[in-house]
Amino acid sequence: MQKYYEKFIIYEKKLVCFINKNFSIDGSMTNNMNEDNGIDEKHNNITKLFGTDGIRGKADSELFSENSLKKIVKAIWKWSLDDGLEMKAIVARDTRISSPKIINVLKKEFVKLFDEVIDVGVVPTPGLAYLSYLKKSIGIMITASHNSSDDNGIKVFLNGRKLSNAQEDAIEQFYYSDFDKVYKDLDKNQIANISAIDNSLRKEFVNEYIEWLLKRAGQYNTRVVFDCANGAFSGFGDSLLKKVFPNSIIINNKPDGMNINNNCGAMHPEGVCTAVVENNAELGVAFDGDGDRAVFCDENGELMNGDYIIGFFAKELSPNGVVYTEYSNKGLDLFLEEEGINYFRVECGDKNVAKEMDARGFSFGGEESGHYIFSDNLLIGDGLVSAIKLIELLNKKKIKLSQLRRFKLLPQERVNVDVKEKKDFSLIEGVEEAIRRCYEELGNKARVFLRYSGTEMKARVLVEAEDKRDCERFAHYIANLIKNSN
């Protein structure tokens, strides 16, 4: 039997297994990928402040204490000063109960250090990103995205783009430095003028975002169910969703601070699936809490795997190549090979997809979890723009969403393991041998991917193979090895 396992490499406390020298279990390299494999400068740096998508943790943790939040603002200010950036910031939040308190602390500190600070209130993350781009400002989004209401986080943007790993590293370095000494070393003239937060501009800024989207969108008679996840899109039903889709039905748009992502939205799409059938709709769209991702269900109320959406967008919008992450199914690889479309896998995270797209000049990339990124949309995930583009293409081709299931997805099993410590996988007894045995038994259509969550104390195990029972057997076996090592 051919031996598919070749070697292990320690990479960001993950175990990377290269198969036949051109495919890795973490998806950082495929048969279409060159040696730089799209991985950036943060490659070997385990951060303490920033995770996969910004800063995130329990809202009542030390991370979001007043002292810590002040240090975060000072670190952003110092980085901005060193990089010669304009001292302008736009802050926004989602609907979770802890967001107002966090944003108030941040604003008080920002006005001490920045020339201009605008609070635009509750807007989706892509809206904040657009305003950051439009106003050439730093954007601060208070959100924990798809997480439950007891979590919160901070996403940082510069001119509409998420920060690079190098920029995050710089902020993190300042966060952990002695700020008392930093201030003593500064001449008073170097500190930016104190300004008042101009809340009068909030409505003006939000309207600019709405008008920008409406100009790009047009109007569609498609009967759509939108699930707002009781999150950031909840307040945009009449002003935005109904104007683009006048026949739409909107659910879960009554946030109370605690119900964001609670049995609704992208993390619990069963609600939108049911609503599509009950309302005889043509499709359903479920946003996550901050609106940067969208999960779709078809006219029959059946959930669409995100890889079908990626395959469709790739063929229609980006035939020269597409970028996606290690979580995408190998069935997508095989489909794109048949279509003659190059594909490139990168590390988990929409900003990694965006970076590779930008480097290669591709029009589209995405994550099967619902982040879809378009080169004409600031290279950020936007749930509503994704829905608009999808419906526009479906109408143009006169097809239904269910018709996008054009290829076979290989069975997968995913297991999340709570951990106390993020140990190197290769140092956990039995893990290497289990992966080796998986490839030896199941052949080159098998795929194993291990990683630690960038936002939670969890190990994530994914096994893909032709037989679901084999996926379950190896995934749970490896998961138990990790669990028993903690």
N, C-alpha and C positions, 0 to 999 in steps of 0.2 A: 504494500500500500504506500502511495506517495505521502511523504511527510510534509504537511502544509505549515506546521509551526517552524519558525526559524530562529527568532530571537526576541528578547524583551528589552525594552528601553524604559527607564524611569522618566516620566514626562509630566510635570505639574502634579506629582503624587498620583499619577494614573499609570496603569500598566499598558504599554503599547506593544502589540504583537504584529509584526510585519509578515504578511502572507505572500509568498512567491515574489517578494521584493517590490510589489507594486500595490499592495492594499493593506491598510492597517485597521485594526479593530476599533480605533477611535476615529476612523474616517479621515484622518489628516492627509492621506495619500491614496489615489486611485490609479488605475491604469492610464488615466489621462493627465496625471499630475506630475509636474517636474519636481526637482529636488527641493525647491524652496517651500513647496506644499502649502503656501498661503498662511503659514504660521508666523506671527509677528514677534516683536522684541520682548514680549512678556513671557515668552516660551518657558523659561526656567525660574520665573519669579512667583512664589506663592505669596499673594497679597494678604493683608490683614483687614483692610478697610473696604476695598472694592471687590466685588464678586463678579459673576458672569454678566450681570446687567446692573451695574451701579452699586450703590451701598444698600444693604438690606439686612433686616433683623427684626426681632420682637420690638414692638413699639414702646414697651415699658422697660427695655433693657438699657444698660449704661450707654450703648451706642447713641441713643436718642435722648440722653440727659441734656440739660441745658449747657453744661460745661462742654460736653462732646460736640454738640451742635455748633457752639461758638468756635470751637477749634476747627471744625469742618469749614466754616465760612472763612476764617482767617487763613486756612490752608489754600482755599480757592483764591482768595485775594492775593496771597503771596505768589502763587503760581501765575496769576494774571499779571501781576506787577513785573515779575521776571520775564514773562513772554511779551511784554509791551502791549498788552491788550487794552482796549477801551474799557473803562470801569463802568460797565452797564450790565444790569442783570434783570431778567424777567423770571418771576417765580409763579408756579402754578401747583395745583394739587388734585388728587382724586377725592372720592367721597368718604373715605374711611374716617372713623371718629377721632383718630389721633392726629390727622393731618393738620387741622387748624392750629393746634398747640405747637407742633413742630415748625410750621411755616411762620408763626409769629415770632418765635425765638430767632429763626434764621433772618427774618426781615430786620429785626432790631439790630442785629449784628452787621448785616449788609449795609444799612444806611450809615453806619459809622465809617465804612471803608470805601464804598462805591459812590460814584457821581450820580447815578440814576438807578433806581430800583422800582420796578413796576410789578404789582401783584395782580394777576389776571384771574385769580380765583380758580374755580373748578373747570378745567378744560382737559380734553384727551391729550395724552403725551404727544401724538403727532401734531396737535395744534400748538403746543408749547414749542416743539421743534421748529415749526414753520415761523412762528413769531421770533424765535431766536435767529433764524436765517434772515428774515425780513428786516429786523432791527439791528443786525450785526452785533448781537449781544450774547452773553452767557445765559443759558437757560437752566433753571433749576426746577425739576419736577419731583414733587413729593408723592411717591406712590410705591406700593409693593406689588404692582402689576396684577398678576393672577393669584397672588397669595391671599389668605384669609384676613379678616379685619384686624386681628391682633398683631399683624406684621405691618411694617412700613419700610420705606426706603427713599433713596435720593438718586435720581438720574440726572447727570450733568451733560449739557450740550454746549457746543460752541459753534455759532453761525449755522445752526440747524443740524449739526452732526454730533453723534456721540463721541466722547473723548477717546483718543487712542490710548493704548495701554501705557505708552510712555508718559502721556499727560496725566493719566490716573496715578502712575507711579510717583510723579513729581508732587502731586497733591498729597498723596499718602505720606511721602517723606516729610513734607512740611507738617502734616497732622501729628506725626509722632516726634517732632522736634520740640525744642524748648521755646515756646512763643514769647515768654517773658523776655528772654534774651534777644529775640528777634526785634521786638518793639524797642528795647533799649538801644539797639544798634541803629535804629532808623532816625533820620532827621525828620522833624515834624512836617517839613514841607513835602516829604515823600508820601505822606498819607493823603489819600484822596479826600476831597471835600465831603462833608456830611450833607446829605440831602434828605428831603422828606419823601416818603413813598407817595406817589401820585395815583391814588385810587380812581381818580376821575378818568384816567386813561384806560381803565379796565374794559369798559364796554366797547370803546373804540378799537382796542386791540383784538378783542374776541370777534367783533364784527368783521375785522379785516380777514381773520382766519376763515370765517363762514363765507364771506364773499369770494375769497380765493377758491374755496372748494366748489362753490356753486358755479363759478365761471368755467371750471374744468369739467363739471359733471354733466350738465344738461339735465334732462328730466326723463324718467322711465316709468312706464305704466305697469311694469312687472310687480306682481303681488308678492311682497317679501315680508317675512317676519323678522324683526330685529330684536334680539335679546341684549339689553344694555348692561347686564350683570350688576344692576344697581350701582354702576360705576360712573366714570367720567363722561360717557356719552349720554347719560340719563337726561340732562338738561338741554339736549340739542335735538329733541324729537321734532317739535314744530318748526324751529328755526333752520334746521338742516335736513334731517332724515325725511320728513314729510314733503319738503320742497323738492328733493331729488326723486323720492319715491312716494308720490301722493297716495298710492293704494296700499301703502305699507301698514303693518300691524306692529306696534311696539310693546314689548313686555319687559318686566323687571327694570323699570325706569323710575322707581320710587325709593331712592336711597335713604336710609336712616342712620348711616354711620357704621352700622354693625352688619348689614346684609350684603355688602359688596362681595361678589363671587360666592355667596352662600346659596348652594343648590341652584345656581343659575349661571348664565354666561358660558364662556368658552371652556371652563373647567367642568361644567355640568350641562352639556348640550342636550340632554334628554328633554328638557323643558321646551326648547325651541323646536325640536323634532316633533313633539306632540302638538305644539301650536300650529305648525305647518299643515298637518293633517286636519286638525279641527277647523282651520280657516281656509282650507282648500287653496293654500298658497303655492307658489311656484318654487320657492326655496326659502331656507332660513339662514340667518347670519347671527352668530353669537360672538359678541365682543368679550374681551377680558376686562378687568377692572379699570385699566388706564387706556383702553381702546387702541393699542398698537398691534393687536392680533385679531384675527377673525377665523372662526370655525364654521363650516358650512354643512347644511343638510339638504338633501334633494327633495323633489316634489312628493316623494313617497314617505318623507319623514325619516329617511335613513341617513345616518351620519356619513359624510364624505371624508375618507382619509386624505390628509393634507398632501400626500405624495401624488395623488391624482390631480390635485390643483396645480402642483409644481410642474408635473408633466405637461399639462394643458398650456399653462402660461409659457413654458419653455418652448414648446412647438410653435405657438402662435406669436410670441413676442420676442423671443431670444434664441433663434435657431442656431446662432453661432456658438452658443455655450451657456451653461447655467451653473450656479453655485448653490449647494445645499450642505447640510451638516451630517454628522455621523448617525443621527437618529433616523434618517431616511432609509426606506426599505431597499434592499438590493434589487427588488423587482423594478424599481424606478431606473436603476442603472441599466438593466437589460433592455427596458423600453427605449431609453434614450440612445443606446447603442444601435438598436434596430432603426431608429429614426435618423441616425447619423449626427446626433447632437453631442458635443463634448460636455462632460460634467466634471465638476470639481467639488470634492468634499473638504469641509473645513471644521474647525472646532465649534462646539455648541455656542450659540450666541448670534443674534442678528447683526451685531456690528462686525463680526468676523466674516459673515456672508457679504455685507456691504463693502468691506475692505477688499475682498477678493474680486467682487464684481467690478469695483472701481479700477483695480489694477489691471484687469483683463478686458475692460471695456464692454462688459456684458450688460444687457438691458434688464435682466431679471435674475433673482435668486430668492431663496426662501428656506424656511424651516417647516417641517411637516406639522409642527404644533400650531401653526397659524400665522407666523410672521412671513409676510410676502413683501418683497422689496423691489422697487422699480427705479430704474436710473433717472426717470423724469420726476421723481417724487422725493428728492433730498436724500435718497438712499437710506430711508428709515422705514420701519414697519408702520403701516397705517391700515387699521381694520376697515374703515369706511372706503378708502381709496381702493383697497383690494376687492371689496364687494362691488364697487362701481365698475372697475375694469373687468371683473369676471362676468357680470351681468351684461355689460356692453358686448363682450365677445360672444356670449351665449345667444344674445338677440341677433347679432350679426350673422352667425352661422346657423341660426334657427334650430338650435338643439337644446335639449334639457340637461340639467346638471347631472342627472343619473347616467347620461351617455358618456361621461368622462372616465368611467371605470373601464379603461381600454387595455389594461394589462394586469397580470397576476402579481399580487403582492405575496411575498414569502411569509409564512407564519413567523410571528415574533412572540417572545415572552419578556416582559419587563418587570423587574422586581426592585423596589426601593428598600434599602436597609438603613435603619437608624444606627448611627455610630457615635461613639464618644470621642474618637480620635480618627483623623484622616491619615491612616497609615499607608505607606507605599504598598500597592497591591502585590508587587512581586515579593514582598517580605512576609506576606500572610501565608502561612503554611497551607500547602495544597492547591493554591490558586493557579500557579504556573502549570502544574501537572493536569489540573482539570481543563484548562484551556487547550493544552496540548492534546489531551485525549479527545476533546470535542472536535477539533479539526481532523484528527486521524480517523475518527469514527464517521463523521458526517460529510467530509469532503469539502471541495472548494466553494460550494454554495452556502456553507455555514459562515456565520459572522458573530463574533463576540465583541462587545464593547463595554468597558468599565470606566466609570468616572465618578468623581465626587461632585455633589451639587455645589455650585458657586454661591448659593444663597442659604442653604440649610445644612444641618449636620446629617447628611444622608449619602450613602453610596448608591449609585444607580447601576444596575446590571441589565444588559440587553443581550439576548441570544436569538439568532435568526437561523432558520434551517428549513428544509423542505417539509419536515414533519413536525407538527405542533407539539407532539409528545416529547420529541427530542429537545425542542426549545425549552419546554417546561422543566424537563429533567435536569439539564445542565444549568439553566438559570437559577433554579432554586438550590441546587447543590453548591454553586459558587456563592450565592447569596448567604447560605448558611455558614460557609467557611469564613466569610467576612464578618458575619454576626458573631460567630463564636470567638473571633480573635479580639473582640472589644470587651 
